[in-house]
Amino acid sequence: VADVAAAGALCLAPIDGTWVQRAYGLLRGIPRGHHDVEWLGSGNLAIRREVFQAVSGFDASLTACEDVDLCNRVRAAGGRIVSNADMRNVHYGDPATLRAVFKGELWRGRDNLRVSFRTRTSWKSLVSAVLPVIDLTLLAVAVAATVGAPIYGPTSLWIALGALATVVTGAALRPLRTWRREGSRIHALALLQTWLVACAYDLGRALALVTRAPHRSAPSEVVAAQ
């Protein structure tokens, strides 16, 4: 189709991966059918050469989110991005532990705000950009209330607990979206695991706004293979 500028699909989690990798894959989503999307990760994305050149390709000044930025500019130029579930790709680099999820988003989230408002922003993109700001504000309130507890007493601690509870409750929105997509195919344990991964994900994205973390090092066996 002439107006389809790029096509791809969400990456699949490794079948023999850890429970964190499986939950991370559920949060990302499972590709189904053919439909237009706002963006796709560059790990499984094919784009027309003329379109890639017309939008000047990837922005090398970005540390992360360069595939989101590329797709945003493609759509702004009038091109369609289509998810095609037939384009299967297994991502073996998905984080294997909650710590790895946190560290990955601490690095990946640094350019989230910068990319989100470069072009016209959809409601979905706006939520993704604003949620880390809200979470960071709530974490700051929790820290301040905890520090002030010796002065202000139990009320301050209740404020801290309330702020933290709001953060983890907000993280539950991601598993709920997963449940709505997958329905009865998702059992209770998988939802709980997905919520834990979402908590680590959101915490990393929030703290990425005020700190800088290096990209995780490649495993030694991968380096050796290169």
FENWOGI-V85976 format. One record per residue. N is the residue number from 1. RES is the residue in one letter. SS is DSSP state (A for helix, B for strand, O for the rest). PHI is phi in whole degrees, -180 to 180 (none if undefined). OMEGA is omega as a letter, one per 30 degrees, with the letter a starting at -180 (none if undefined). Layout:
N:RES:SS:PHI:OMEGA, N:RES:SS:PHI:OMEGA
//
This chain:
1:V:O:none:a, 2:A:O:-63:a, 3:D:O:-87:l, 4:V:B:-83:a, 5:A:B:-86:a, 6:A:B:-152:l, 7:A:B:-144:l, 8:G:B:178:l, 9:A:O:-163:l, 10:L:O:-63:l, 11:C:O:-73:l, 12:L:B:-95:l, 13:A:B:-76:l, 14:P:O:-62:a, 15:I:O:-60:a, 16:D:O:-95:a, 17:G:O:-79:l, 18:T:O:-75:l, 19:W:A:-63:l, 20:V:A:-66:l, 21:Q:A:-64:l, 22:R:A:-65:l, 23:A:A:-67:l, 24:Y:A:-62:l, 25:G:A:-65:l, 26:L:A:-65:l, 27:L:A:-63:a, 28:R:A:-66:a, 29:G:O:113:l, 30:I:O:-107:a, 31:P:O:-64:l, 32:R:O:-143:l, 33:G:O:65:l, 34:H:B:-124:l, 35:H:B:-164:l, 36:D:B:-73:l, 37:V:O:-135:l, 38:E:O:-77:a, 39:W:O:-161:l, 40:L:O:-138:l, 41:G:O:-67:a, 42:S:A:-70:l, 43:G:A:-68:l, 44:N:A:-147:a, 45:L:B:-146:l, 46:A:B:-117:a, 47:I:B:-131:l, 48:R:O:-61:a, 49:R:A:-59:a, 50:E:A:-65:l, 51:V:A:-70:l, 52:F:A:-57:a, 53:Q:A:-70:a, 54:A:A:-66:a, 55:V:O:-98:l, 56:S:O:70:l, 57:G:O:64:l, 58:F:O:-72:l, 59:D:O:-87:a, 60:A:O:-70:l, 61:S:O:-80:a, 62:L:O:-84:l, 63:T:O:-82:a, 64:A:O:-149:l, 65:C:O:64:a, 66:E:A:-68:l, 67:D:A:-74:l, 68:V:A:-62:a, 69:D:A:-62:l, 70:L:A:-60:a, 71:C:A:-65:l, 72:N:A:-61:a, 73:R:A:-71:l, 74:V:A:-64:l, 75:R:A:-68:l, 76:A:A:-63:l, 77:A:O:-85:l, 78:G:O:100:a, 79:G:O:-88:l, 80:R:B:-95:l, 81:I:B:-119:a, 82:V:B:-116:l, 83:S:B:-87:a, 84:N:B:-126:a, 85:A:O:-63:l, 86:D:O:-71:l, 87:M:O:-87:a, 88:R:O:-84:l, 89:N:O:-151:l, 90:V:B:-100:a, 91:H:B:-99:a, 92:Y:O:-78:l, 93:G:O:-91:l, 94:D:O:-59:a, 95:P:O:-60:a, 96:A:O:-94:a, 97:T:O:-135:l, 98:L:A:-62:l, 99:R:A:-61:l, 100:A:A:-68:l, 101:V:A:-62:a, 102:F:A:-59:a, 103:K:A:-66:l, 104:G:A:-64:a, 105:E:A:-76:l, 106:L:A:-63:l, 107:W:A:-85:a, 108:R:A:-72:a, 109:G:A:-78:a, 110:R:A:-65:a, 111:D:A:-103:a, 112:N:A:-60:a, 113:L:A:-64:a, 114:R:A:-59:a, 115:V:A:-78:a, 116:S:A:-62:a, 117:F:O:-109:l, 118:R:O:-74:l, 119:T:O:-124:l, 120:R:O:-58:a, 121:T:O:-103:l, 122:S:O:-82:l, 123:W:A:-60:a, 124:K:A:-62:l, 125:S:A:-68:l, 126:L:A:-64:l, 127:V:A:-61:l, 128:S:A:-61:a, 129:A:A:-80:a, 130:V:A:-82:a, 131:L:A:-56:l, 132:P:A:-61:l, 133:V:A:-66:l, 134:I:A:-63:a, 135:D:A:-62:l, 136:L:A:-64:l, 137:T:A:-62:l, 138:L:A:-66:l, 139:L:A:-65:l, 140:A:A:-65:l, 141:V:A:-63:a, 142:A:A:-63:l, 143:V:A:-66:a, 144:A:A:-63:a, 145:A:A:-68:l, 146:T:A:-66:l, 147:V:A:-63:a, 148:G:O:-84:a, 149:A:A:-57:l, 150:P:A:-61:a, 151:I:A:-93:a, 152:Y:A:-97:l, 153:G:O:79:a, 154:P:A:-56:a, 155:T:A:-58:l, 156:S:A:-63:l, 157:L:A:-67:l, 158:W:A:-64:l, 159:I:A:-64:l, 160:A:A:-62:l, 161:L:A:-63:l, 162:G:A:-64:l, 163:A:A:-65:l, 164:L:A:-65:l, 165:A:A:-63:l, 166:T:A:-66:l, 167:V:A:-63:a, 168:V:A:-72:l, 169:T:A:-70:l, 170:G:A:-62:l, 171:A:A:-64:a, 172:A:A:-69:l, 173:L:A:-64:a, 174:R:A:-67:l, 175:P:A:-60:l, 176:L:A:-64:l, 177:R:A:-65:l, 178:T:A:-62:l, 179:W:A:-63:l, 180:R:A:-65:l, 181:R:A:-72:a, 182:E:A:-99:l, 183:G:A:60:a, 184:S:A:-68:l, 185:R:A:-72:a, 186:I:O:-106:l, 187:H:O:-93:a, 188:A:A:-60:a, 189:L:A:-63:l, 190:A:A:-63:l, 191:L:A:-66:l, 192:L:A:-62:l, 193:Q:A:-62:l, 194:T:A:-65:l, 195:W:A:-66:l, 196:L:A:-62:l, 197:V:A:-65:l, 198:A:A:-63:l, 199:C:A:-63:l, 200:A:A:-65:l, 201:Y:A:-62:a, 202:D:A:-66:l, 203:L:A:-65:l, 204:G:A:-63:l, 205:R:A:-63:a, 206:A:A:-68:a, 207:L:A:-71:l, 208:A:O:-64:a, 209:L:O:-72:a, 210:V:O:-126:l, 211:T:O:-142:l, 212:R:O:-127:l, 213:A:O:-126:l, 214:P:O:-72:l, 215:H:O:-66:a, 216:R:O:-62:a, 217:S:O:-73:l, 218:A:O:-70:l, 219:P:O:-58:a, 220:S:A:-60:a, 221:E:A:-70:l, 222:V:A:-70:l, 223:V:A:-59:a, 224:A:A:-64:a, 225:A:A:-66:a, 226:Q:O:-74:none
//
